[in-house]
Amino acid sequence: MLRFGSKLTTALALLLLPSFATMAQDLTPPAQANPAPGCKASPAEVEANRKVAMDFFRVSGEARVALLDPAYIQHNPLLVQRAQQEHLSDYEEAKSAFLAQATGQVLGLGLGPTPPGNRFEIVTAECDLVTIIHSGFRHDPTGQSKFYEAFTFDTFRVKGGKLVEHWDGASLSAPSQAPASTANSR
């Protein structure tokens, strides 16, 4: 009986093996392209990349635009959407936003000045990538005078002393719906 069970187990394993192999392929993450393939940077270059990314949050207006490469790629979906609506490149949209921000204009995308207390909690750099985790305080929606600590991140790819790519945790929200009219609810 033990031999029969052993043969049956072996047969089942052979039948299911292709299915498991397919499932394993589906679960295999894609090859990671970050940092850029073949990226080599000296400790001094990594530190320079780190400084450029941190400077981005210390300056505004033209100084901020000067940190961007004209081939800049944006992955923040709010800013990508705005660039598409305005028929601008990612660089041109960022330039427009940063110059407007410097003159006090609000663009409705949370691009106001970096709030006081928005500290660099953690800064990591590897080759051409720099990730900054910020901590700050936000209004608690349950009470006007309450605040809570929140964390956000920004990741930049730096090349030749310029920011060439950006990621963060932003997401698109569903449009708010107007309240239903009470006139028709008799």
N, C-alpha and C positions, 0 to 999 in steps of 0.2 A: 504494500500500500504506500509505503514511503517512496518507493521508486516511482509509482504512478503520479503521486503528488508532485514529485520533483520534476517529472517530465511535463506535467500540466503547467506548473509554474514557469518552466523554461519556455514552453510554447507560448504562453500568455505574454511573457516578457518580450519574446521575439516579435509577436504581433503588435504589441503596444510601443515598442521602441521607436518606430518612425513617428508616432504621435507625440511622444515625449520630446523627441529631437526637434520637431516642428514647434512645439510649445516653448522649448528652450530658446530657439531662434527668435521667437516673437518677444521674449522677455529680455533678450540681450540688448543693452543700451547701445545706441549708435556710437560710432567712434567719436571721441571728444576732440574738438578742434581748438580747445582752449587750454593753455595758451596756444598761440599760433603754432602750427606744426613747424618743428625745427627751430623754434625760438631759443635763442641763447642770449643771455644778458648778464653782464658783469654785476657785481653787487652795487657799483656806483650807478649803473644804468637803471637798475631796479629802484634804487633810492630816488633817482631823478624822475622816474615815472610816478613814483609815490608822491613826490612833491607837486608835480603838475596836477594830478588828480585832486590833491588837497587844496591847492591854490584856486581851483575852479570854484570852491565854496567860499573863498576869502575875497574874491574880487567880483565886480559886476560890470555891465555895459561892454564897452570896447575891449577892456582888459579880459573879460570872460570870453568874448568872441575870438580874441587873439589866441586863446588856448586850443581852439578847434581847428582841425584839418578841414579844408574844403570838401574832402571826400567823406566827411563825418556821417556815420550811420547811427540812427536812433532806433531803439527797440521799445521805448515807452509808448504803449498803444494810444494814449491820449495825444501825444505830440505827433506821432505818425499820422493819426487821423486828421489832426489840424493841418499838417503839411499837405496831405492829399486834398483836403477841402480848399486850401489856398493855392494849390498847384505849385508848391515849392519843394525844393530838395530838403532833405533833413537838415543840412547845413544852413540853408537860407531861412528855414523856419526857426531854427535855434537862434540865429543871428537876429532875426526880427523880434523874437521873444525876449532875448537878453537886452537888446537896446530899448525896447518898450519898458521892460522891468526897471532899467536904470533911470528912466524918466518918470517912474511912479505909475505907469499905466498898468492896469490889471487885465490879464487876458482870459480870466476865467478857468485857468488850468492849474491853479495852485503854484504859479510861477512867481509868487511874491518873493521879497527878500528872505534869505535864510533866517528863520525865527531865532531870537535870542535863546541861548541855552541849547541850541541844536549842536551838540558836541560830537566830535569824532570819538565814538566809543571804541571802535576797533578799526584798524587799517591794516589790510594785508596786501602784499604785492608778490606776484610771481611772474617773472619774465615780463611780458607786455600787458599783464592784467593787474588792475588795482581795484580792490573792493573796500568801500568805506561803509561802516555801519554807524549810523547816527542815532543818538538818543535825544529825545526832547519831550516836552510835555504838551498834551493836547487837552482841549476842553472835554470834560466828561459830559456826554449828552443827557445824563440823568440829572444834572444840576449845574446851574450857571456858574457857581463859584468853585466847582470841583475840577480837578485836573488829574490826568493819569500819565504815567511814563509810557512812551511808545518808541519803537525802533523801526528804522527804515534802512534801506541800503541803496547804494549806487555802485555799479561796477563799470570801469572804463578800460578800453584797450588804448594803450599809448604807443605811438610810433613817431620817432624823430622829434620827441618833445611836444607832440600835439595829441589831443584826444581825437581818436579816429572812430570810436564806437562806444555806445552807452546802453546799459541795461539797468532797470530798477524794478521795484515791485508794483508799479502802477497797474491798474486794470480799468477796463471800461465798465461803467455803471449803466443799468437800464434807465431810460429816460423817465423822469418823474411824471406821473399822470395827474392831470388836473382833477380836483374833487368832482364827483358827479353832481349835477345840478339837482337841487331839491325842489325846483318848480314843477318838475314832471313826476314827482313821487307822491301824488295825492291819492 
